[in-house]
Amino acid sequence: MKQGTVKFFNESKGFGFITETGSNTEHFVHVSGLIDEVREGDTVEFELKEGKKGLNAVNVKVI
């Protein structure tokens, strides 16, 4: 599992971005990939899965 911080999440649109710890790479996250509700600034664990437009964060949970 990778770790990161929620940089942005728009609840009404159902998507956001997570900045990966250690690499500063940003990953797209869709509401369907969340296990827990997230807010900006939350520290999370996640996995990466290939999506239509590249890697997406999935199985996202707050730690």
PDB file of N, H, CA, C and O in Angstrom:
ATOM      1  N   MET A   1       0.837  -1.188   0.000  1.00  0.00           N
ATOM      2  CA  MET A   1       0.000   0.000   0.000  1.00  0.00           C
ATOM      3  C   MET A   1       0.881   1.250   0.000  1.00  0.00           C
ATOM      4  O   MET A   1       1.896   1.322   0.693  1.00  0.00           O
ATOM      5  N   LYS A   2       0.465   2.213  -0.785  1.00  0.00           N
ATOM      6  H   LYS A   2      -0.359   2.155  -1.348  1.00  0.00           H
ATOM      7  CA  LYS A   2       1.160   3.488  -0.829  1.00  0.00           C
ATOM      8  C   LYS A   2       0.487   4.436   0.152  1.00  0.00           C
ATOM      9  O   LYS A   2      -0.652   4.215   0.563  1.00  0.00           O
ATOM     10  N   GLN A   3       1.205   5.496   0.523  1.00  0.00           N
ATOM     11  H   GLN A   3       2.130   5.676   0.189  1.00  0.00           H
ATOM     12  CA  GLN A   3       0.641   6.497   1.419  1.00  0.00           C
ATOM     13  C   GLN A   3       0.734   7.861   0.760  1.00  0.00           C
ATOM     14  O   GLN A   3       1.586   8.105  -0.094  1.00  0.00           O
ATOM     15  N   GLY A   4      -0.156   8.736   1.173  1.00  0.00           N
ATOM     16  H   GLY A   4      -0.849   8.538   1.867  1.00  0.00           H
ATOM     17  CA  GLY A   4      -0.140  10.083   0.636  1.00  0.00           C
ATOM     18  C   GLY A   4      -1.085  10.987   1.399  1.00  0.00           C
ATOM     19  O   GLY A   4      -1.668  10.602   2.413  1.00  0.00           O
ATOM     20  N   THR A   5      -1.225  12.221   0.876  1.00  0.00           N
ATOM     21  H   THR A   5      -0.751  12.533   0.052  1.00  0.00           H
ATOM     22  CA  THR A   5      -2.082  13.234   1.482  1.00  0.00           C
ATOM     23  C   THR A   5      -3.094  13.699   0.448  1.00  0.00           C
ATOM     24  O   THR A   5      -2.753  13.928  -0.712  1.00  0.00           O
ATOM     25  N   VAL A   6      -4.339  13.837   0.879  1.00  0.00           N
ATOM     26  H   VAL A   6      -4.616  13.652   1.822  1.00  0.00           H
ATOM     27  CA  VAL A   6      -5.384  14.327  -0.023  1.00  0.00           C
ATOM     28  C   VAL A   6      -5.110  15.806  -0.284  1.00  0.00           C
ATOM     29  O   VAL A   6      -5.189  16.633   0.625  1.00  0.00           O
ATOM     30  N   LYS A   7      -4.787  16.129  -1.540  1.00  0.00           N
ATOM     31  H   LYS A   7      -4.723  15.458  -2.278  1.00  0.00           H
ATOM     32  CA  LYS A   7      -4.496  17.513  -1.918  1.00  0.00           C
ATOM     33  C   LYS A   7      -5.794  18.276  -2.154  1.00  0.00           C
ATOM     34  O   LYS A   7      -5.920  19.445  -1.788  1.00  0.00           O
ATOM     35  N   PHE A   8      -6.749  17.600  -2.768  1.00  0.00           N
ATOM     36  H   PHE A   8      -6.647  16.651  -3.066  1.00  0.00           H
ATOM     37  CA  PHE A   8      -8.003  18.235  -3.178  1.00  0.00           C
ATOM     38  C   PHE A   8      -9.048  17.138  -3.316  1.00  0.00           C
ATOM     39  O   PHE A   8      -8.752  16.062  -3.836  1.00  0.00           O
ATOM     40  N   PHE A   9     -10.253  17.397  -2.862  1.00  0.00           N
ATOM     41  H   PHE A   9     -10.493  18.271  -2.440  1.00  0.00           H
ATOM     42  CA  PHE A   9     -11.358  16.480  -3.134  1.00  0.00           C
ATOM     43  C   PHE A   9     -12.650  17.264  -3.205  1.00  0.00           C
ATOM     44  O   PHE A   9     -13.023  17.945  -2.250  1.00  0.00           O
ATOM     45  N   ASN A  10     -13.337  17.172  -4.337  1.00  0.00           N
ATOM     46  H   ASN A  10     -13.034  16.619  -5.113  1.00  0.00           H
ATOM     47  CA  ASN A  10     -14.605  17.861  -4.562  1.00  0.00           C
ATOM     48  C   ASN A  10     -15.729  16.853  -4.364  1.00  0.00           C
ATOM     49  O   ASN A  10     -15.968  16.003  -5.222  1.00  0.00           O
ATOM     50  N   GLU A  11     -16.420  16.952  -3.228  1.00  0.00           N
ATOM     51  H   GLU A  11     -16.226  17.643  -2.532  1.00  0.00           H
ATOM     52  CA  GLU A  11     -17.478  15.989  -2.916  1.00  0.00           C
ATOM     53  C   GLU A  11     -18.626  16.044  -3.911  1.00  0.00           C
ATOM     54  O   GLU A  11     -19.184  15.004  -4.262  1.00  0.00           O
ATOM     55  N   SER A  12     -18.991  17.233  -4.372  1.00  0.00           N
ATOM     56  H   SER A  12     -18.538  18.078  -4.087  1.00  0.00           H
ATOM     57  CA  SER A  12     -20.132  17.342  -5.280  1.00  0.00           C
ATOM     58  C   SER A  12     -19.836  16.742  -6.651  1.00  0.00           C
ATOM     59  O   SER A  12     -20.738  16.220  -7.306  1.00  0.00           O
ATOM     60  N   LYS A  13     -18.581  16.811  -7.088  1.00  0.00           N
ATOM     61  H   LYS A  13     -17.848  17.234  -6.556  1.00  0.00           H
ATOM     62  CA  LYS A  13     -18.206  16.218  -8.380  1.00  0.00           C
ATOM     63  C   LYS A  13     -17.675  14.795  -8.236  1.00  0.00           C
ATOM     64  O   LYS A  13     -17.624  14.052  -9.216  1.00  0.00           O
ATOM     65  N   GLY A  14     -17.272  14.406  -7.006  1.00  0.00           N
ATOM     66  H   GLY A  14     -17.313  15.009  -6.210  1.00  0.00           H
ATOM     67  CA  GLY A  14     -16.870  13.027  -6.746  1.00  0.00           C
ATOM     68  C   GLY A  14     -15.472  12.644  -7.193  1.00  0.00           C
ATOM     69  O   GLY A  14     -15.224  11.489  -7.537  1.00  0.00           O
ATOM     70  N   PHE A  15     -14.549  13.611  -7.190  1.00  0.00           N
ATOM     71  H   PHE A  15     -14.751  14.550  -6.910  1.00  0.00           H
ATOM     72  CA  PHE A  15     -13.177  13.270  -7.545  1.00  0.00           C
ATOM     73  C   PHE A  15     -12.196  14.210  -6.852  1.00  0.00           C
ATOM     74  O   PHE A  15     -12.582  15.241  -6.302  1.00  0.00           O
ATOM     75  N   GLY A  16     -10.927  13.833  -6.891  1.00  0.00           N
ATOM     76  H   GLY A  16     -10.614  12.995  -7.339  1.00  0.00           H
ATOM     77  CA  GLY A  16      -9.880  14.670  -6.314  1.00  0.00           C
ATOM     78  C   GLY A  16      -8.512  14.120  -6.665  1.00  0.00           C
ATOM     79  O   GLY A  16      -8.362  13.318  -7.586  1.00  0.00           O
ATOM     80  N   PHE A  17      -7.500  14.576  -5.898  1.00  0.00           N
ATOM     81  H   PHE A  17      -7.623  15.227  -5.149  1.00  0.00           H
ATOM     82  CA  PHE A  17      -6.123  14.164  -6.137  1.00  0.00           C
ATOM     83  C   PHE A  17      -5.424  13.879  -4.825  1.00  0.00           C
ATOM     84  O   PHE A  17      -5.659  14.547  -3.817  1.00  0.00           O
ATOM     85  N   ILE A  18      -4.557  12.872  -4.853  1.00  0.00           N
ATOM     86  H   ILE A  18      -4.366  12.330  -5.671  1.00  0.00           H
ATOM     87  CA  ILE A  18      -3.745  12.492  -3.699  1.00  0.00           C
ATOM     88  C   ILE A  18      -2.290  12.682  -4.086  1.00  0.00           C
ATOM     89  O   ILE A  18      -1.864  12.231  -5.149  1.00  0.00           O
ATOM     90  N   THR A  19      -1.512  13.356  -3.217  1.00  0.00           N
ATOM     91  H   THR A  19      -1.857  13.722  -2.352  1.00  0.00           H
ATOM     92  CA  THR A  19      -0.085  13.513  -3.428  1.00  0.00           C
ATOM     93  C   THR A  19       0.625  12.371  -2.699  1.00  0.00           C
ATOM     94  O   THR A  19       0.504  12.234  -1.482  1.00  0.00           O
ATOM     95  N   GLU A  20       1.365  11.553  -3.451  1.00  0.00           N
ATOM     96  H   GLU A  20       1.463  11.665  -4.440  1.00  0.00           H
ATOM     97  CA  GLU A  20       2.042  10.390  -2.877  1.00  0.00           C
ATOM     98  C   GLU A  20       3.218  10.818  -2.013  1.00  0.00           C
ATOM     99  O   GLU A  20       4.021  11.659  -2.418  1.00  0.00           O
ATOM    100  N   THR A  21       3.318  10.240  -0.822  1.00  0.00           N
ATOM    101  H   THR A  21       2.666   9.557  -0.493  1.00  0.00           H
ATOM    102  CA  THR A  21       4.411  10.527   0.096  1.00  0.00           C
ATOM    103  C   THR A  21       5.731  10.045  -0.502  1.00  0.00           C
ATOM    104  O   THR A  21       5.825   8.921  -0.997  1.00  0.00           O
ATOM    105  N   GLY A  22       6.739  10.899  -0.452  1.00  0.00           N
ATOM    106  H   GLY A  22       6.663  11.812  -0.051  1.00  0.00           H
ATOM    107  CA  GLY A  22       8.076  10.518  -0.909  1.00  0.00           C
ATOM    108  C   GLY A  22       8.365  10.811  -2.362  1.00  0.00           C
ATOM    109  O   GLY A  22       9.531  10.925  -2.742  1.00  0.00           O
ATOM    110  N   SER A  23       7.334  10.938  -3.193  1.00  0.00           N
ATOM    111  H   SER A  23       6.387  10.845  -2.884  1.00  0.00           H
ATOM    112  CA  SER A  23       7.599  11.183  -4.615  1.00  0.00           C
ATOM    113  C   SER A  23       6.927  12.454  -5.125  1.00  0.00           C
ATOM    114  O   SER A  23       7.248  12.936  -6.211  1.00  0.00           O
ATOM    115  N   ASN A  24       5.989  12.999  -4.336  1.00  0.00           N
ATOM    116  H   ASN A  24       5.729  12.607  -3.454  1.00  0.00           H
ATOM    117  CA  ASN A  24       5.218  14.187  -4.738  1.00  0.00           C
ATOM    118  C   ASN A  24       4.450  13.989  -6.043  1.00  0.00           C
ATOM    119  O   ASN A  24       4.045  14.965  -6.674  1.00  0.00           O
ATOM    120  N   THR A  25       4.243  12.722  -6.458  1.00  0.00           N
ATOM    121  H   THR A  25       4.572  11.929  -5.945  1.00  0.00           H
ATOM    122  CA  THR A  25       3.432  12.415  -7.627  1.00  0.00           C
ATOM    123  C   THR A  25       1.962  12.532  -7.239  1.00  0.00           C
ATOM    124  O   THR A  25       1.559  12.066  -6.173  1.00  0.00           O
ATOM    125  N   GLU A  26       1.167  13.150  -8.097  1.00  0.00           N
ATOM    126  H   GLU A  26       1.494  13.529  -8.962  1.00  0.00           H
ATOM    127  CA  GLU A  26      -0.265  13.276  -7.830  1.00  0.00           C
ATOM    128  C   GLU A  26      -1.033  12.187  -8.566  1.00  0.00           C
ATOM    129  O   GLU A  26      -0.765  11.897  -9.732  1.00  0.00           O
ATOM    130  N   HIS A  27      -1.993  11.589  -7.865  1.00  0.00           N
ATOM    131  H   HIS A  27      -2.210  11.824  -6.917  1.00  0.00           H
ATOM    132  CA  HIS A  27      -2.821  10.528  -8.437  1.00  0.00           C
ATOM    133  C   HIS A  27      -4.288  10.936  -8.361  1.00  0.00           C
ATOM    134  O   HIS A  27      -4.755  11.432  -7.336  1.00  0.00           O
ATOM    135  N   PHE A  28      -4.999  10.723  -9.452  1.00  0.00           N
ATOM    136  H   PHE A  28      -4.619  10.320 -10.284  1.00  0.00           H
ATOM    137  CA  PHE A  28      -6.431  10.979  -9.518  1.00  0.00           C
ATOM    138  C   PHE A  28      -7.162   9.967  -8.646  1.00  0.00           C
ATOM    139  O   PHE A  28      -6.791   8.794  -8.604  1.00  0.00           O
ATOM    140  N   VAL A  29      -8.193  10.416  -7.954  1.00  0.00           N
ATOM    141  H   VAL A  29      -8.494  11.369  -7.987  1.00  0.00           H
ATOM    142  CA  VAL A  29      -9.040   9.505  -7.178  1.00  0.00           C
ATOM    143  C   VAL A  29     -10.500   9.854  -7.450  1.00  0.00           C
ATOM    144  O   VAL A  29     -10.899  11.017  -7.390  1.00  0.00           O
ATOM    145  N   HIS A  30     -11.290   8.818  -7.751  1.00  0.00           N
ATOM    146  H   HIS A  30     -10.965   7.874  -7.800  1.00  0.00           H
ATOM    147  CA  HIS A  30     -12.728   8.969  -7.968  1.00  0.00           C
ATOM    148  C   HIS A  30     -13.439   8.454  -6.729  1.00  0.00           C
ATOM    149  O   HIS A  30     -12.916   7.588  -6.029  1.00  0.00           O
ATOM    150  N   VAL A  31     -14.607   8.968  -6.456  1.00  0.00           N
ATOM    151  H   VAL A  31     -15.032   9.672  -7.025  1.00  0.00           H
ATOM    152  CA  VAL A  31     -15.372   8.570  -5.274  1.00  0.00           C
ATOM    153  C   VAL A  31     -15.567   7.049  -5.220  1.00  0.00           C
ATOM    154  O   VAL A  31     -15.669   6.483  -4.132  1.00  0.00           O
ATOM    155  N   SER A  32     -15.620   6.386  -6.375  1.00  0.00           N
ATOM    156  H   SER A  32     -15.537   6.846  -7.259  1.00  0.00           H
ATOM    157  CA  SER A  32     -15.792   4.931  -6.404  1.00  0.00           C
ATOM    158  C   SER A  32     -14.563   4.192  -5.877  1.00  0.00           C
ATOM    159  O   SER A  32     -14.651   3.004  -5.570  1.00  0.00           O
ATOM    160  N   GLY A  33     -13.413   4.873  -5.765  1.00  0.00           N
ATOM    161  H   GLY A  33     -13.341   5.839  -6.015  1.00  0.00           H
ATOM    162  CA  GLY A  33     -12.192   4.256  -5.256  1.00  0.00           C
ATOM    163  C   GLY A  33     -11.980   4.468  -3.771  1.00  0.00           C
ATOM    164  O   GLY A  33     -10.948   4.075  -3.226  1.00  0.00           O
ATOM    165  N   LEU A  34     -12.956   5.091  -3.105  1.00  0.00           N
ATOM    166  H   LEU A  34     -13.794   5.410  -3.547  1.00  0.00           H
ATOM    167  CA  LEU A  34     -12.813   5.382  -1.672  1.00  0.00           C
ATOM    168  C   LEU A  34     -13.411   4.277  -0.812  1.00  0.00           C
ATOM    169  O   LEU A  34     -14.479   3.744  -1.112  1.00  0.00           O
ATOM    170  N   ILE A  35     -12.703   3.945   0.262  1.00  0.00           N
ATOM    171  H   ILE A  35     -11.835   4.378   0.506  1.00  0.00           H
ATOM    172  CA  ILE A  35     -13.249   3.077   1.313  1.00  0.00           C
ATOM    173  C   ILE A  35     -13.823   3.975   2.409  1.00  0.00           C
ATOM    174  O   ILE A  35     -14.919   3.727   2.912  1.00  0.00           O
ATOM    175  N   ASP A  36     -13.073   5.024   2.776  1.00  0.00           N
ATOM    176  H   ASP A  36     -12.182   5.225   2.367  1.00  0.00           H
ATOM    177  CA  ASP A  36     -13.499   5.995   3.782  1.00  0.00           C
ATOM    178  C   ASP A  36     -13.779   7.331   3.094  1.00  0.00           C
ATOM    179  O   ASP A  36     -13.277   7.596   2.002  1.00  0.00           O
ATOM    180  N   GLU A  37     -14.587   8.170   3.749  1.00  0.00           N
ATOM    181  H   GLU A  37     -14.995   7.955   4.636  1.00  0.00           H
ATOM    182  CA  GLU A  37     -14.747   9.539   3.267  1.00  0.00           C
ATOM    183  C   GLU A  37     -13.435  10.274   3.511  1.00  0.00           C
ATOM    184  O   GLU A  37     -12.791  10.075   4.542  1.00  0.00           O
ATOM    185  N   VAL A  38     -13.039  11.118   2.568  1.00  0.00           N
ATOM    186  H   VAL A  38     -13.562  11.278   1.731  1.00  0.00           H
ATOM    187  CA  VAL A  38     -11.786  11.857   2.711  1.00  0.00           C
ATOM    188  C   VAL A  38     -12.039  13.357   2.626  1.00  0.00           C
ATOM    189  O   VAL A  38     -13.018  13.819   2.041  1.00  0.00           O
ATOM    190  N   ARG A  39     -11.113  14.100   3.234  1.00  0.00           N
ATOM    191  H   ARG A  39     -10.317  13.725   3.710  1.00  0.00           H
ATOM    192  CA  ARG A  39     -11.124  15.561   3.183  1.00  0.00           C
ATOM    193  C   ARG A  39      -9.714  16.025   2.843  1.00  0.00           C
ATOM    194  O   ARG A  39      -8.744  15.288   3.021  1.00  0.00           O
ATOM    195  N   GLU A  40      -9.616  17.238   2.359  1.00  0.00           N
ATOM    196  H   GLU A  40     -10.403  17.837   2.214  1.00  0.00           H
ATOM    197  CA  GLU A  40      -8.304  17.804   2.063  1.00  0.00           C
ATOM    198  C   GLU A  40      -7.438  17.751   3.308  1.00  0.00           C
ATOM    199  O   GLU A  40      -7.890  18.096   4.400  1.00  0.00           O
ATOM    200  N   GLY A  41      -6.188  17.316   3.144  1.00  0.00           N
ATOM    201  H   GLY A  41      -5.822  17.036   2.257  1.00  0.00           H
ATOM    202  CA  GLY A  41      -5.246  17.237   4.251  1.00  0.00           C
ATOM    203  C   GLY A  41      -5.201  15.891   4.941  1.00  0.00           C
ATOM    204  O   GLY A  41      -4.291  15.649   5.735  1.00  0.00           O
ATOM    205  N   ASP A  42      -6.160  14.990   4.669  1.00  0.00           N
ATOM    206  H   ASP A  42      -6.899  15.186   4.024  1.00  0.00           H
ATOM    207  CA  ASP A  42      -6.149  13.657   5.282  1.00  0.00           C
ATOM    208  C   ASP A  42      -4.956  12.855   4.790  1.00  0.00           C
ATOM    209  O   ASP A  42      -4.591  12.932   3.617  1.00  0.00           O
ATOM    210  N   THR A  43      -4.347  12.082   5.691  1.00  0.00           N
ATOM    211  H   THR A  43      -4.643  12.020   6.644  1.00  0.00           H
ATOM    212  CA  THR A  43      -3.314  11.121   5.317  1.00  0.00           C
ATOM    213  C   THR A  43      -4.020   9.809   5.011  1.00  0.00           C
ATOM    214  O   THR A  43      -4.844   9.336   5.793  1.00  0.00           O
ATOM    215  N   VAL A  44      -3.687   9.227   3.861  1.00  0.00           N
ATOM    216  H   VAL A  44      -3.017   9.611   3.226  1.00  0.00           H
ATOM    217  CA  VAL A  44      -4.406   8.037   3.399  1.00  0.00           C
ATOM    218  C   VAL A  44      -3.441   6.959   2.914  1.00  0.00           C
ATOM    219  O   VAL A  44      -2.286   7.229   2.585  1.00  0.00           O
ATOM    220  N   GLU A  45      -3.954   5.733   2.882  1.00  0.00           N
ATOM    221  H   GLU A  45      -4.892   5.514   3.150  1.00  0.00           H
ATOM    222  CA  GLU A  45      -3.293   4.603   2.225  1.00  0.00           C
ATOM    223  C   GLU A  45      -4.116   4.283   0.992  1.00  0.00           C
ATOM    224  O   GLU A  45      -5.337   4.436   0.988  1.00  0.00           O
ATOM    225  N   PHE A  46      -3.426   3.832  -0.070  1.00  0.00           N
ATOM    226  H   PHE A  46      -2.434   3.708  -0.068  1.00  0.00           H
ATOM    227  CA  PHE A  46      -4.143   3.535  -1.308  1.00  0.00           C
ATOM    228  C   PHE A  46      -3.331   2.592  -2.177  1.00  0.00           C
ATOM    229  O   PHE A  46      -2.140   2.378  -1.953  1.00  0.00           O
ATOM    230  N   GLU A  47      -4.002   2.037  -3.172  1.00  0.00           N
ATOM    231  H   GLU A  47      -4.970   2.211  -3.354  1.00  0.00           H
ATOM    232  CA  GLU A  47      -3.361   1.228  -4.199  1.00  0.00           C
ATOM    233  C   GLU A  47      -3.552   1.947  -5.522  1.00  0.00           C
ATOM    234  O   GLU A  47      -4.415   2.817  -5.642  1.00  0.00           O
ATOM    235  N   LEU A  48      -2.752   1.588  -6.513  1.00  0.00           N
ATOM    236  H   LEU A  48      -2.051   0.881  -6.415  1.00  0.00           H
ATOM    237  CA  LEU A  48      -2.884   2.194  -7.837  1.00  0.00           C
ATOM    238  C   LEU A  48      -3.418   1.163  -8.817  1.00  0.00           C
ATOM    239  O   LEU A  48      -3.022  -0.002  -8.792  1.00  0.00           O
ATOM    240  N   LYS A  49      -4.323   1.610  -9.682  1.00  0.00           N
ATOM    241  H   LYS A  49      -4.644   2.557  -9.702  1.00  0.00           H
ATOM    242  CA  LYS A  49      -4.918   0.748 -10.702  1.00  0.00           C
ATOM    243  C   LYS A  49      -4.980   1.527 -12.005  1.00  0.00           C
ATOM    244  O   LYS A  49      -5.305   2.714 -12.011  1.00  0.00           O
ATOM    245  N   GLU A  50      -4.671   0.862 -13.097  1.00  0.00           N
ATOM    246  H   GLU A  50      -4.407  -0.102 -13.092  1.00  0.00           H
ATOM    247  CA  GLU A  50      -4.712   1.507 -14.410  1.00  0.00           C
ATOM    248  C   GLU A  50      -6.151   1.863 -14.763  1.00  0.00           C
ATOM    249  O   GLU A  50      -7.043   1.015 -14.720  1.00  0.00           O
ATOM    250  N   GLY A  51      -6.361   3.123 -15.112  1.00  0.00           N
ATOM    251  H   GLY A  51      -5.637   3.811 -15.147  1.00  0.00           H
ATOM    252  CA  GLY A  51      -7.680   3.597 -15.526  1.00  0.00           C
ATOM    253  C   GLY A  51      -7.643   4.023 -16.982  1.00  0.00           C
ATOM    254  O   GLY A  51      -6.658   3.790 -17.683  1.00  0.00           O
ATOM    255  N   LYS A  52      -8.723   4.651 -17.431  1.00  0.00           N
ATOM    256  H   LYS A  52      -9.523   4.840 -16.862  1.00  0.00           H
ATOM    257  CA  LYS A  52      -8.815   5.086 -18.824  1.00  0.00           C
ATOM    258  C   LYS A  52      -7.762   6.132 -19.181  1.00  0.00           C
ATOM    259  O   LYS A  52      -7.304   6.195 -20.322  1.00  0.00           O
ATOM    260  N   LYS A  53      -7.380   6.953 -18.202  1.00  0.00           N
ATOM    261  H   LYS A  53      -7.752   6.903 -17.275  1.00  0.00           H
ATOM    262  CA  LYS A  53      -6.438   8.043 -18.480  1.00  0.00           C
ATOM    263  C   LYS A  53      -5.169   7.932 -17.648  1.00  0.00           C
ATOM    264  O   LYS A  53      -4.533   8.946 -17.361  1.00  0.00           O
ATOM    265  N   GLY A  54      -4.788   6.724 -17.256  1.00  0.00           N
ATOM    266  H   GLY A  54      -5.305   5.900 -17.489  1.00  0.00           H
ATOM    267  CA  GLY A  54      -3.571   6.541 -16.446  1.00  0.00           C
ATOM    268  C   GLY A  54      -3.889   5.899 -15.114  1.00  0.00           C
ATOM    269  O   GLY A  54      -4.967   5.338 -14.915  1.00  0.00           O
ATOM    270  N   LEU A  55      -2.923   5.991 -14.197  1.00  0.00           N
ATOM    271  H   LEU A  55      -2.048   6.447 -14.358  1.00  0.00           H
ATOM    272  CA  LEU A  55      -3.070   5.362 -12.893  1.00  0.00           C
ATOM    273  C   LEU A  55      -4.034   6.146 -12.009  1.00  0.00           C
ATOM    274  O   LEU A  55      -3.984   7.374 -11.946  1.00  0.00           O
ATOM    275  N   ASN A  56      -4.915   5.407 -11.324  1.00  0.00           N
ATOM    276  H   ASN A  56      -4.955   4.409 -11.375  1.00  0.00           H
ATOM    277  CA  ASN A  56      -5.870   5.992 -10.389  1.00  0.00           C
ATOM    278  C   ASN A  56      -5.653   5.397  -9.008  1.00  0.00           C
ATOM    279  O   ASN A  56      -5.285   4.230  -8.878  1.00  0.00           O
ATOM    280  N   ALA A  57      -5.882   6.200  -7.981  1.00  0.00           N
ATOM    281  H   ALA A  57      -6.182   7.148  -8.087  1.00  0.00           H
ATOM    282  CA  ALA A  57      -5.845   5.703  -6.608  1.00  0.00           C
ATOM    283  C   ALA A  57      -7.154   4.964  -6.325  1.00  0.00           C
ATOM    284  O   ALA A  57      -8.237   5.473  -6.613  1.00  0.00           O
ATOM    285  N   VAL A  58      -7.045   3.760  -5.757  1.00  0.00           N
ATOM    286  H   VAL A  58      -6.166   3.347  -5.523  1.00  0.00           H
ATOM    287  CA  VAL A  58      -8.210   2.955  -5.401  1.00  0.00           C
ATOM    288  C   VAL A  58      -8.011   2.396  -3.997  1.00  0.00           C
ATOM    289  O   VAL A  58      -6.908   2.451  -3.454  1.00  0.00           O
ATOM    290  N   ASN A  59      -9.064   1.867  -3.420  1.00  0.00           N
ATOM    291  H   ASN A  59      -9.960   1.823  -3.861  1.00  0.00           H
ATOM    292  CA  ASN A  59      -9.023   1.310  -2.052  1.00  0.00           C
ATOM    293  C   ASN A  59      -8.421   2.321  -1.076  1.00  0.00           C
ATOM    294  O   ASN A  59      -7.583   1.981  -0.241  1.00  0.00           O
ATOM    295  N   VAL A  60      -8.866   3.564  -1.201  1.00  0.00           N
ATOM    296  H   VAL A  60      -9.547   3.841  -1.879  1.00  0.00           H
ATOM    297  CA  VAL A  60      -8.340   4.667  -0.401  1.00  0.00           C
ATOM    298  C   VAL A  60      -8.982   4.656   0.975  1.00  0.00           C
ATOM    299  O   VAL A  60     -10.206   4.674   1.102  1.00  0.00           O
ATOM    300  N   LYS A  61      -8.138   4.626   2.012  1.00  0.00           N
ATOM    301  H   LYS A  61      -7.143   4.611   1.909  1.00  0.00           H
ATOM    302  CA  LYS A  61      -8.655   4.685   3.382  1.00  0.00           C
ATOM    303  C   LYS A  61      -7.795   5.626   4.219  1.00  0.00           C
ATOM    304  O   LYS A  61      -6.583   5.725   4.034  1.00  0.00           O
ATOM    305  N   VAL A  62      -8.455   6.306   5.136  1.00  0.00           N
ATOM    306  H   VAL A  62      -9.440   6.225   5.286  1.00  0.00           H
ATOM    307  CA  VAL A  62      -7.775   7.251   6.014  1.00  0.00           C
ATOM    308  C   VAL A  62      -6.969   6.482   7.057  1.00  0.00           C
ATOM    309  O   VAL A  62      -7.443   5.489   7.610  1.00  0.00           O
ATOM    310  N   ILE A  63      -5.743   6.949   7.324  1.00  0.00           N
ATOM    311  H   ILE A  63      -5.359   7.755   6.875  1.00  0.00           H
ATOM    312  CA  ILE A  63      -4.920   6.316   8.370  1.00  0.00           C
ATOM    313  C   ILE A  63      -4.618   7.305   9.473  1.00  0.00           C
ATOM    314  O   ILE A  63      -3.939   6.962  10.441  1.00  0.00           O
TER     315      ILE A  63
END
